[in-house]
């Protein structure tokens, strides 16, 4: 079975980061972007890459983990823990899904519980305690792509060649009455905790990933 990579998005505080994450995921050969919990994220910053990347939605981390384990994936948390290994050592063994933490608080205890192992990104300067989540994702996904031997994309001048936009890219989201109630409850809880920025009227960046599931 071919080596694949996935990115799991859960509890990202800044909604514009998701679009940038999608752009990095596309650049580094990610198979699917997994959304957990809320799915009305902002796709601003994706530069059209969401048209080339399959999305899949789950209402819980447990459901996402079961799906990924069925794909024979390891779940790798990107976090500094006692057992974390430097990502530049590329401690990968097979297809891997990467779970990145909240920008302010990192991975929660619940998120850490579903991870099989952890990697961290070594730093050499003294001016910051951590990296932006999208920068961290790019570094980790690049390291995994090198380890996995992904084929480099062809270039045209000083840019990489972008594939034609698919006529229809499948987005996977199964809704039930119970799951809709759970999602609404999650929205209220997250709003109280300040995890997610709410949509501003007239905000030109309010291009929500929620719309990619609307045609199912």
C-alpha positions as CSV (number, residue, x, y, z in Angstrom):
1,X,0.0,0.0,0.0
2,X,1.3,3.4,-0.9
3,X,2.5,5.7,1.9
4,X,0.0,8.5,2.6
5,X,-0.2,11.5,4.9
6,X,-3.2,13.2,6.5
7,X,-3.7,16.4,8.5
8,X,-6.2,16.4,11.4
9,X,-7.7,19.8,12.2
10,X,-9.3,20.1,15.6
11,X,-9.5,23.1,18.0
12,X,-7.6,25.6,15.7
13,X,-8.3,29.0,17.2
14,X,-7.6,31.3,14.2
15,X,-10.0,30.5,11.4
16,X,-7.7,31.9,8.7
17,X,-5.0,29.4,9.6
18,X,-7.1,26.5,8.2
19,X,-6.9,27.9,4.6
20,X,-3.2,28.3,4.9
21,X,-2.9,24.8,6.3
22,X,-4.9,23.5,3.3
23,X,-2.4,25.2,1.0
24,X,0.6,23.6,2.7
25,X,-1.2,20.2,2.7
26,X,-1.7,20.4,-1.0
27,X,1.9,21.4,-1.6
28,X,3.3,18.5,0.4
29,X,1.1,15.7,-1.0
30,X,-1.4,15.2,1.8
31,X,-4.1,12.7,0.9
32,X,-7.0,14.2,2.9
33,X,-7.6,17.0,5.4
34,X,-9.6,15.7,8.3
35,X,-11.9,18.2,10.0
36,X,-13.1,17.3,13.5
37,X,-15.9,19.1,15.3
38,X,-16.8,22.3,13.7
39,X,-16.6,22.6,9.9
40,X,-17.4,26.2,9.3
41,X,-13.8,27.2,9.0
42,X,-12.4,30.1,6.9
43,X,-10.7,29.0,3.7
44,X,-9.0,32.4,3.3
45,X,-5.3,32.0,2.5
46,X,-5.8,28.7,0.6
47,X,-5.2,30.3,-2.8
48,X,-7.5,27.9,-4.5
49,X,-5.8,24.8,-3.0
50,X,-9.1,23.6,-1.4
51,X,-10.2,22.7,-4.9
52,X,-7.4,20.1,-5.1
53,X,-7.6,18.6,-1.6
54,X,-10.3,16.1,-0.4
55,X,-11.9,17.0,3.0
56,X,-13.5,14.6,5.4
57,X,-15.5,15.6,8.5
58,X,-16.0,13.8,11.8
59,X,-17.8,15.0,14.9
60,X,-15.4,13.4,17.4
61,X,-11.7,12.6,17.7
62,X,-12.6,9.0,18.4
63,X,-14.4,8.7,15.0
64,X,-11.5,10.3,13.2
65,X,-9.0,7.9,14.9
66,X,-11.1,4.9,14.0
67,X,-11.2,6.0,10.3
68,X,-7.4,6.6,10.3
69,X,-6.6,3.3,12.0
70,X,-8.7,1.5,9.4
71,X,-6.4,3.1,6.9
72,X,-3.4,1.6,8.8
73,X,-2.2,5.1,9.8
74,X,-0.1,6.2,12.8
75,X,-1.3,9.3,14.5
76,X,1.5,11.7,15.2
77,X,1.0,14.7,17.5
78,X,3.1,17.7,16.7
79,X,4.0,18.8,20.3
80,X,6.9,19.1,22.6
81,X,6.5,16.3,25.1
82,X,8.9,14.2,27.1
83,X,8.7,11.4,24.5
84,X,8.7,13.6,21.4
85,X,11.4,13.0,18.8
86,X,13.0,15.7,16.6
87,X,11.1,15.8,13.3
88,X,14.3,16.1,11.3
89,X,15.2,12.5,12.5
90,X,12.0,11.4,10.5
91,X,10.9,8.8,12.9
92,X,8.1,7.6,10.6
93,X,7.2,4.0,9.9
94,X,4.1,4.1,7.6
95,X,1.2,6.3,6.5
96,X,0.8,9.0,9.1
97,X,-1.9,11.5,10.2
98,X,-0.6,14.7,11.9
99,X,-2.5,16.4,14.7
100,X,-1.5,19.9,15.4
101,X,-2.4,21.8,18.6
102,X,-4.2,25.0,19.3
103,X,-2.0,28.0,18.6
104,X,-2.1,29.2,22.2
105,X,-2.4,26.0,24.3
106,X,-1.0,23.2,22.1
107,X,-2.5,19.8,22.1
108,X,-5.0,19.0,24.8
109,X,-4.9,15.9,27.0
110,X,-7.7,14.4,25.0
111,X,-5.9,15.0,21.7
112,X,-2.7,13.5,23.1
113,X,-4.5,10.4,24.1
114,X,-5.3,9.4,20.5
115,X,-1.7,9.9,19.3
116,X,0.7,7.0,18.8
117,X,3.8,9.2,19.0
118,X,5.0,12.8,19.0
119,X,7.5,14.9,17.0
120,X,8.7,18.4,17.7
121,X,10.6,20.9,15.6
122,X,14.0,21.9,16.9
123,X,14.6,25.6,17.2
124,X,18.0,27.3,17.2
125,X,17.2,30.9,18.0
126,X,16.1,32.4,21.4
127,X,13.5,34.9,20.3
128,X,10.3,32.8,20.3
129,X,8.8,29.9,22.3
130,X,7.0,28.3,19.4
131,X,6.0,28.5,15.7
132,X,2.8,29.5,14.1
133,X,0.7,26.3,13.5
134,X,0.8,26.7,9.7
135,X,4.6,27.1,9.7
136,X,4.9,24.1,11.9
137,X,2.6,22.0,9.7
138,X,4.7,23.0,6.6
139,X,7.9,21.9,8.2
140,X,6.5,18.6,9.4
141,X,4.8,17.7,6.2
142,X,7.9,18.5,4.2
143,X,10.0,16.2,6.4
144,X,7.4,13.4,6.0
145,X,7.3,13.9,2.2
146,X,11.1,13.5,2.0
147,X,11.0,10.4,4.2
148,X,8.1,8.9,2.1
149,X,9.9,9.6,-1.2
150,X,7.0,11.6,-2.6
151,X,7.8,12.6,-6.2
152,X,8.6,16.3,-6.7
153,X,6.2,18.3,-8.7
154,X,7.3,19.5,-12.1
155,X,8.2,23.2,-12.4
156,X,7.5,25.9,-15.0
157,X,9.9,28.8,-14.6
158,X,10.0,29.8,-11.0
159,X,6.7,28.1,-10.1
160,X,5.5,24.6,-9.7
161,X,2.9,23.4,-12.2
162,X,-0.6,23.4,-10.8
163,X,-2.9,20.6,-11.9
164,X,-6.2,21.4,-13.6
165,X,-9.0,21.9,-11.1
166,X,-11.1,18.7,-10.8
167,X,-14.6,18.9,-12.1
168,X,-15.9,17.7,-8.8
169,X,-13.8,16.8,-5.7
170,X,-15.6,14.6,-3.2
171,X,-16.1,15.9,0.3
172,X,-17.1,13.4,2.9
173,X,-19.5,14.4,5.6
174,X,-22.2,12.2,7.0
175,X,-25.0,14.1,8.9
176,X,-27.5,12.6,11.3
177,X,-30.0,14.4,13.5
178,X,-27.8,13.5,16.5
179,X,-24.6,14.7,15.0
180,X,-26.2,18.0,14.0
181,X,-27.3,18.6,17.6
182,X,-23.8,17.6,18.8
183,X,-22.2,20.1,16.4
184,X,-24.5,22.9,17.5
185,X,-23.6,22.1,21.1
186,X,-19.9,22.2,20.2
187,X,-20.3,25.5,18.6
188,X,-21.8,27.1,21.7
189,X,-19.1,25.6,23.9
190,X,-16.3,26.7,21.6
191,X,-17.7,30.2,21.3
192,X,-17.8,30.5,25.1
193,X,-14.1,29.4,25.2
194,X,-13.1,31.7,22.5
195,X,-11.7,28.9,20.3
196,X,-13.1,30.3,17.1
197,X,-13.5,33.8,15.6
198,X,-17.1,34.5,14.6
199,X,-18.0,35.7,11.1
200,X,-18.1,39.4,10.7
201,X,-20.6,41.1,8.5
202,X,-19.0,42.2,5.3
203,X,-15.8,40.4,6.0
204,X,-14.3,39.5,2.6
205,X,-12.5,36.6,4.1
206,X,-15.6,34.8,5.2
207,X,-15.2,31.9,2.7
208,X,-16.2,29.1,5.0
209,X,-15.1,25.5,4.4
210,X,-18.7,24.6,5.5
211,X,-19.8,25.4,1.9
212,X,-17.7,22.6,0.4
213,X,-20.0,20.1,1.9
214,X,-23.2,21.8,0.7
215,X,-23.6,19.7,-2.5
216,X,-23.7,16.3,-0.8
